[in-house]
Amino acid sequence: MLRSAVKFVLIAEAFSVATYALGWWAVPLLALLCGLTIKPDGKPVIYATICAVAGWFMLLVLDAARGPLGEVASRFGGVMGFPPAALFVTTLLFSGLLAWSASSIGVAVRRKMVRPQEVVLADA
């Protein structure tokens, strides 16, 4: 239990740090890697999605601690016609959708890579 909690925190933090360093492009790259490497019984798509959302939530909390995040959200929300809370939810939803789509591709690629070997063994 503790090991899986530490794994979750580390992967979520990897999403945060990579996003901070490389921008939003880091989310699909890490999620693709999760889809390729996490065991299928571990539900890699759901896991990567939740980790990405948690990582971006940590970034939002960090920004809120360092500056006037509420004021910025009010201004951007006003420009886009969103209430500030909807802007936060949309931000988290964006990271979740990026991670979901990329990790789904990773799982599909891994299945395609494994399947030809199974077919060869079955025919032998």
Secondary structure, DSSP 4 states (H G I P E B T S, - for coil): -HHHHHHHHHHHHHHHHHHHHH-TTHHHHHHHHHHHHS-GGG-HHHHHHHHHHHHHHHHHHHHHHHS-HHHHHHHHHHHHT--HHHHHHHHHHHHHHHHHHHHHHHHHHHHHHHHHHHHHHHH-
